[in-house]
Amino acid sequence: MLAGSTITNTGPTVITGNLGLSPGSAVTGFPPGVVTGVEHVTDAPALQAQNDLVTGYNDAANALTTSDKTGVDLGGMNLVPGVYNFSSSAQLTGALTLSGNGVFIFKIGSTLTTASGSSVLLNNGAQACAVYWQVGSSATLGAATQFQGNLMALTSITMVTGANILTGRALARNGALTLDTNQITPPSGPCTLAPTATPTPTSSATPSSVGLPVTGGSPDQPGFPWLPVALAATIGALLLGLRVRIGRRNS
């Protein structure tokens, strides 16, 4: 997880992996909260992760919209891979199902709010590592929400009591990350996105250098600029763990 100003926790929150904060320096509530990895506070890895988050956030914001959902509650919907736009706020009440192996991007102009007990479900090969929530201001996950995907907010992220990111990340660019008895578990391993029938060159980067997915080609979504988004939006969140591992090997 990553924040810009402060990270505040109440209760027995469990963060699997590393914590990053930059340029702020105030991290409170650990303990009773637990971070299984390393806390990077106002250091070089945290700053680099924030810089990369900016790149990923901007790439997601500039992705070509495939469907406009402005004014529509996401609850009860079953969506296939694509780029979904909300010109203002977005609301999730109940269950949202994401179905199919590919990239999902939600471009939200202002706030994202989930009602208590809401959930994001993955079906038919959908993977949390390929789900990106680009939020134009702040995000609030309601009590007992079971969320999935990479949550990238321009300002702040608040996770109300018992809200969990089952598989994904909480990434706040400029503001605070506020927690209360939550669990955040990042994706394990690279995304394995379905290749097209005719594989095309992707990138010279390899998983060992930046931890990015190698799929043999882009998903079958004509006109969808999946690769720049998938690359950029993954780099910042992964660098926090990657740099720690490199440092340990060199120590």
Secondary structure, DSSP 8 states (H G I E B T S, - for coil): -EESSEEEEESS-EE-S-EEE-S--EEE-TTTSEESS-EEESSHHHHHHHHHHHHHHHHHHTS--SEE-TT---TT-EE-SEEEEESS-EEE-SEEEEESSS-EEEEESS-EEE-TT-EEEEETT--GGGEEEEESS-EEE-TT-EEEEEEEESS-EEE-TT-EEEEEEEEESSS-EEEES-EE----S-------SS-----S--HHHH-----SS--S-TT--HHHHHHHHHHHHHHHHHHHHHHHHH-
